Amino acid sequence: MSPDEFQALPEKDRAALQTEIEQLQDELKKVLRQVPRWQREKQKRLRELDLEVSRVTIEPLISELRDEYAGHEDALGFIDAVAKDVAENADALVRGKRTDQQAAGESQPVESDVSPPLLRRYRVNVLVDQSQAVGAPVIYEDHPTFQNLIGRIEHIPRQGTLVTDFTLIKPGALQRANGGFLILDALRVLMQPLAWESLKRALKSQQVEIESLGQTMGLVSTFSLEPEPMPLSVKLILVGHPMLYHLLSAYDPDLRKLFKVAADFDEQVARDGSHQQLYARFIAKLVGDHSLRVFDKTAVARVIEHSARMQGDAERMSLQIDRIVDLMREADYWAEKDGREVVEARDVQQAIDESIYRSDRIRQRLHEEIQRGTILIDTDDAVVGQVNGLAVYMLASYAFGRPSRITARVRMGKGEIIDIEREVKLSGPLHSKGVLILSGFLSQRYAADRPLSLSASLVFEQSYGGVDGDSASLAELCALLSAIANVPIRQSLAMTGSVNQRGEVQAIGGVNEKIEGMFDVCRARGLTGEQGVLIPASNVKHLMLRHDVVDAVRAGQFHVYAVETVDQAIALLTGMAAGEADETGKYPERTFNRLVDERLGQLASRWKEFTVPAKSEESP
């Protein structure tokens, strides 16, 4: 009915229709108010139906997983959560999968890491897979940084920002070694920021908590993942130099609490028959491991000799295998260059010589300056208060020796021995200790019942760097005694060794390099058969000299003397008998000690004349 027709009706009819319209509108309002509720109920019923259908659909698969992981409470809890979430999001998952298929041209299903995001939530991020492992894992971490030890959370760029999720959580060495053994280089761990502290924290708490380095250091405050800590059961093995262990024990109290088993491995082995046989077998194994040519018996013997030389002891062999392998590789190269299929002793010797040649530039320069007369060293004649001491220099793994002139001067004084090196602060504590011992020796032997009335000065001539060690104390004492007795010392002899207050000569280090340093100087000037070196008798077992030195000694062109006391050294240096004191404390005539004793007595008498005032004459 149009509005015009409605207006044409009688008033009574229009009123009746209006009343009915209002009633209908009221009923319609009531109905419309019910529609949202009906829609909600419909959606609820549909969701319940979808959920029921989804549960029925996935229940067989979930049941298989539950049976497979029965007894693993955490895994079962995760499976139940996945089943619930899949059922609740089944429609979205289906729609997302169809969208991916349409984007791929309906060719085949595509599993995308990014779309739909719901699929990523059901992926399992396997941090460590030990399913194929046999026995406990043994892991060596070559680069023990903070993140390489405890794990890290990676990020990927997306629309100009960095995002992450649980699939980007990566394991560290602790996770990979969990249930087994982790081997770390202690020095490398200490060099990495926060690595040592994070490692100790994990061992103390027996769990690993992955966190970003920026958050740990307080550099970033953005929201990120916080993975649940992982229980940790690992045996941690730290390897390193013994000195590092002792330093950590002294300065880090946690070390002994966390690392309760310490093992100190030796770097040498006795050089006896059985060990030499084992060493030869080990050389053969190294040949096979590194695909080298066969070493004949002369080459093996030369390697063993060099091993003893490396250790600086004729009765020991070095266990520094890396250096032995390097030597064998270079010997193999020289054998190959000569066109031989077997490595011989000459190849090993050439490898040794070439290694020295690559490192001895400074040694050559020093010996050149000695030959040119820039550095003053006498190898003939005899001089009062002057002796050739022997010093050793260490450059990385290469050591060499050279003679150094030591001089002494004496005069009347208060019993002081002035170490010029110490006075100018070029002397180390060990060298200063050696010089102070000389005062005790002189006082005990020559001035037990009278004042030591001399003043002496000792110095390393042409020394422009620091001096340390007490291996020159024997040479300094001999120079001092020569200056007191006014007896010249043979300059064809050099000497090394430390001395105690009783005049006993003690062992020193670097004895082979020191002997060879003097030999090289003498050979360059011409061997006369008078030159040689005095060493402590206790160092004889350490001699592993070069073959050319051994040949010269065997031919009588060069000499190596072993001494036990200062008196033996003095007799060789001066050609005079040292002399022993009798019951009255007197030394025999025409002996060196008699001259020292008399000179000190003269100095004491003259000192008394200067210090005691003359008595005034009495008046008559």
BELPELIN-V795045 format. One record per residue. N is the residue number from 0. D_FIRST is the distance of its C-alpha to the first C-alpha in Angstrom with 2 decimals. Layout:
N_D_FIRST / N_D_FIRST
//
This chain:
0_0.00 / 1_3.74 / 2_6.55 / 3_8.09 / 4_6.05 / 5_6.33 / 6_9.88 / 7_10.61 / 8_10.65 / 9_14.18 / 10_15.64 / 11_16.55 / 12_13.20 / 13_11.85 / 14_15.08 / 15_14.84 / 16_11.52 / 17_13.09 / 18_16.19 / 19_14.78 / 20_13.16 / 21_16.63 / 22_18.40 / 23_16.57 / 24_17.42 / 25_20.96 / 26_21.30 / 27_20.02 / 28_22.61 / 29_25.22 / 30_24.51 / 31_24.59 / 32_27.84 / 33_29.28 / 34_28.52 / 35_31.55 / 36_33.80 / 37_32.68 / 38_33.32 / 39_36.69 / 40_37.56 / 41_36.59 / 42_38.81 / 43_41.52 / 44_41.46 / 45_41.51 / 46_44.38 / 47_46.22 / 48_45.76 / 49_46.93 / 50_49.77 / 51_50.82 / 52_50.73 / 53_52.65 / 54_55.19 / 55_55.74 / 56_56.13 / 57_58.63 / 58_60.45 / 59_63.05 / 60_63.95 / 61_64.09 / 62_66.21 / 63_68.72 / 64_68.99 / 65_69.44 / 66_72.23 / 67_73.87 / 68_73.95 / 69_74.66 / 70_76.93 / 71_75.66 / 72_73.52 / 73_72.38 / 74_71.40 / 75_69.53 / 76_67.61 / 77_66.65 / 78_65.58 / 79_63.35 / 80_61.76 / 81_61.17 / 82_59.64 / 83_57.23 / 84_56.27 / 85_55.81 / 86_53.54 / 87_51.44 / 88_51.18 / 89_51.07 / 90_47.72 / 91_48.84 / 92_52.14 / 93_50.57 / 94_48.23 / 95_51.19 / 96_53.36 / 97_50.82 / 98_50.51 / 99_54.31 / 100_54.42 / 101_51.90 / 102_53.95 / 103_57.05 / 104_55.51 / 105_54.95 / 106_58.68 / 107_59.80 / 108_58.92 / 109_60.03 / 110_61.15 / 111_60.79 / 112_62.64 / 113_59.92 / 114_56.52 / 115_55.08 / 116_56.89 / 117_56.13 / 118_58.69 / 119_61.51 / 120_61.14 / 121_62.38 / 122_65.39 / 123_68.82 / 124_71.21 / 125_74.62 / 126_77.03 / 127_80.20 / 128_80.74 / 129_84.01 / 130_83.12 / 131_85.77 / 132_88.38 / 133_91.71 / 134_92.99 / 135_92.08 / 136_90.86 / 137_93.44 / 138_91.90 / 139_93.78 / 140_91.71 / 141_93.39 / 142_91.15 / 143_90.44 / 144_87.96 / 145_85.66 / 146_82.71 / 147_84.90 / 148_86.15 / 149_83.08 / 150_80.30 / 151_77.62 / 152_73.89 / 153_73.07 / 154_70.19 / 155_68.34 / 156_66.77 / 157_63.02 / 158_61.11 / 159_64.03 / 160_64.68 / 161_66.88 / 162_65.16 / 163_66.63 / 164_65.88 / 165_67.96 / 166_68.75 / 167_70.78 / 168_73.14 / 169_76.59 / 170_79.67 / 171_83.03 / 172_86.55 / 173_86.30 / 174_83.34 / 175_85.06 / 176_88.28 / 177_86.68 / 178_88.68 / 179_91.58 / 180_93.74 / 181_93.05 / 182_95.90 / 183_95.81 / 184_98.26 / 185_98.88 / 186_99.59 / 187_96.42 / 188_94.34 / 189_95.96 / 190_95.33 / 191_91.54 / 192_89.54 / 193_88.33 / 194_89.32 / 195_92.20 / 196_90.25 / 197_87.21 / 198_89.57 / 199_91.29 / 200_87.99 / 201_86.80 / 202_90.11 / 203_90.14 / 204_86.59 / 205_86.86 / 206_83.44 / 207_82.07 / 208_79.20 / 209_77.79 / 210_76.96 / 211_76.91 / 212_80.01 / 213_78.05 / 214_76.64 / 215_80.06 / 216_81.65 / 217_78.81 / 218_78.06 / 219_74.32 / 220_71.73 / 221_68.72 / 222_67.01 / 223_68.39 / 224_68.87 / 225_71.21 / 226_72.38 / 227_73.67 / 228_77.50 / 229_79.25 / 230_82.19 / 231_85.43 / 232_88.58 / 233_90.88 / 234_94.58 / 235_95.07 / 236_98.24 / 237_99.28 / 238_102.02 / 239_103.98 / 240_107.31 / 241_109.25 / 242_109.47 / 243_105.67 / 244_105.66 / 245_108.29 / 246_106.43 / 247_103.19 / 248_105.11 / 249_106.57 / 250_103.44 / 251_100.53 / 252_100.96 / 253_98.04 / 254_99.99 / 255_102.28 / 256_99.44 / 257_97.26 / 258_99.98 / 259_102.57 / 260_104.50 / 261_106.52 / 262_108.41 / 263_110.88 / 264_111.78 / 265_115.11 / 266_115.38 / 267_118.78 / 268_120.69 / 269_124.41 / 270_126.25 / 271_128.29 / 272_128.87 / 273_125.92 / 274_123.42 / 275_124.64 / 276_124.07 / 277_120.53 / 278_119.99 / 279_121.19 / 280_118.75 / 281_115.97 / 282_116.90 / 283_116.65 / 284_113.17 / 285_112.12 / 286_113.45 / 287_111.17 / 288_108.12 / 289_108.33 / 290_109.52 / 291_112.84 / 292_116.11 / 293_118.58 / 294_120.81 / 295_124.44 / 296_126.60 / 297_127.93 / 298_124.42 / 299_123.37 / 300_126.48 / 301_125.76 / 302_122.19 / 303_123.57 / 304_126.12 / 305_123.46 / 306_121.37 / 307_124.35 / 308_124.76 / 309_121.12 / 310_121.80 / 311_125.05 / 312_127.00 / 313_129.31 / 314_128.56 / 315_124.76 / 316_122.05 / 317_118.76 / 318_115.43 / 319_113.47 / 320_112.17 / 321_110.04 / 322_113.14 / 323_115.05 / 324_112.30 / 325_112.26 / 326_116.02 / 327_115.80 / 328_113.13 / 329_115.25 / 330_118.34 / 331_116.37 / 332_115.52 / 333_119.18 / 334_120.19 / 335_117.57 / 336_118.78 / 337_122.32 / 338_121.12 / 339_122.07 / 340_120.09 / 341_121.68 / 342_121.54 / 343_124.99 / 344_126.42 / 345_126.85 / 346_123.12 / 347_122.37 / 348_124.99 / 349_123.57 / 350_120.11 / 351_121.66 / 352_123.56 / 353_120.53 / 354_118.45 / 355_121.18 / 356_121.50 / 357_117.80 / 358_118.19 / 359_121.72 / 360_121.43 / 361_122.23 / 362_125.14 / 363_126.57 / 364_126.31 / 365_128.10 / 366_130.90 / 367_131.25 / 368_131.75 / 369_134.37 / 370_136.23 / 371_136.04 / 372_137.50 / 373_134.46 / 374_134.10 / 375_137.60 / 376_138.61 / 377_142.25 / 378_143.16 / 379_146.93 / 380_149.68 / 381_149.54 / 382_148.27 / 383_148.70 / 384_145.50 / 385_143.24 / 386_141.46 / 387_138.76 / 388_135.82 / 389_132.98 / 390_129.30 / 391_126.27 / 392_123.05 / 393_119.70 / 394_117.14 / 395_114.09 / 396_115.58 / 397_118.77 / 398_121.82 / 399_125.17 / 400_128.31 / 401_130.79 / 402_133.95 / 403_133.86 / 404_136.94 / 405_137.54 / 406_140.26 / 407_141.88 / 408_144.14 / 409_146.12 / 410_148.02 / 411_149.30 / 412_146.57 / 413_144.94 / 414_143.89 / 415_140.59 / 416_139.15 / 417_136.70 / 418_133.92 / 419_133.06 / 420_129.81 / 421_128.73 / 422_129.82 / 423_127.59 / 424_124.72 / 425_124.91 / 426_125.95 / 427_123.68 / 428_124.39 / 429_126.05 / 430_128.44 / 431_129.30 / 432_129.95 / 433_132.36 / 434_134.34 / 435_134.60 / 436_136.01 / 437_138.93 / 438_140.09 / 439_140.19 / 440_142.24 / 441_144.78 / 442_145.18 / 443_145.67 / 444_148.12 / 445_150.15 / 446_149.65 / 447_149.50 / 448_152.33 / 449_152.19 / 450_149.56 / 451_147.75 / 452_148.85 / 453_147.04 / 454_143.99 / 455_142.38 / 456_139.51 / 457_137.60 / 458_135.22 / 459_133.48 / 460_134.66 / 461_132.07 / 462_129.20 / 463_126.17 / 464_123.55 / 465_123.20 / 466_125.74 / 467_124.99 / 468_126.43 / 469_129.90 / 470_131.17 / 471_133.44 / 472_135.19 / 473_138.11 / 474_138.64 / 475_138.41 / 476_140.95 / 477_143.35 / 478_143.06 / 479_143.68 / 480_146.72 / 481_148.07 / 482_147.83 / 483_149.61 / 484_152.41 / 485_152.61 / 486_152.61 / 487_150.73 / 488_147.97 / 489_147.70 / 490_144.80 / 491_144.67 / 492_142.98 / 493_139.47 / 494_138.24 / 495_135.23 / 496_134.79 / 497_134.12 / 498_136.84 / 499_136.95 / 500_139.28 / 501_141.86 / 502_142.14 / 503_140.40 / 504_138.33 / 505_134.76 / 506_132.29 / 507_129.86 / 508_126.93 / 509_126.79 / 510_130.40 / 511_129.96 / 512_128.33 / 513_131.01 / 514_133.88 / 515_132.33 / 516_131.78 / 517_135.51 / 518_136.45 / 519_134.41 / 520_136.16 / 521_139.59 / 522_138.96 / 523_137.87 / 524_141.18 / 525_143.21 / 526_143.93 / 527_147.46 / 528_147.65 / 529_147.92 / 530_144.22 / 531_142.04 / 532_139.69 / 533_140.22 / 534_137.44 / 535_137.16 / 536_138.61 / 537_135.44 / 538_133.53 / 539_135.57 / 540_133.11 / 541_130.37 / 542_132.14 / 543_130.15 / 544_131.68 / 545_131.10 / 546_133.36 / 547_135.21 / 548_136.10 / 549_137.28 / 550_139.41 / 551_140.99 / 552_141.84 / 553_143.28 / 554_145.42 / 555_146.70 / 556_145.16 / 557_142.84 / 558_143.10 / 559_140.78 / 560_142.55 / 561_141.17 / 562_142.34 / 563_141.93 / 564_143.49 / 565_144.08 / 566_147.81 / 567_147.22 / 568_145.09 / 569_147.75 / 570_150.46 / 571_148.55 / 572_147.56 / 573_150.99 / 574_153.47 / 575_155.02 / 576_155.12 / 577_152.82 / 578_155.25 / 579_154.73 / 580_155.84 / 581_158.69 / 582_158.98 / 583_159.82 / 584_156.85 / 585_158.97 / 586_158.07 / 587_160.72 / 588_162.39 / 589_160.94 / 590_157.51 / 591_154.23 / 592_153.36 / 593_156.82 / 594_156.09 / 595_152.72 / 596_154.33 / 597_157.17 / 598_154.88 / 599_152.67 / 600_155.83 / 601_157.00 / 602_153.66 / 603_153.77 / 604_157.31 / 605_156.47 / 606_153.33 / 607_155.48 / 608_157.86 / 609_155.04 / 610_153.35 / 611_156.37 / 612_158.18 / 613_161.93 / 614_164.24 / 615_165.97 / 616_169.77 / 617_171.60 / 618_173.93 / 619_177.71
//
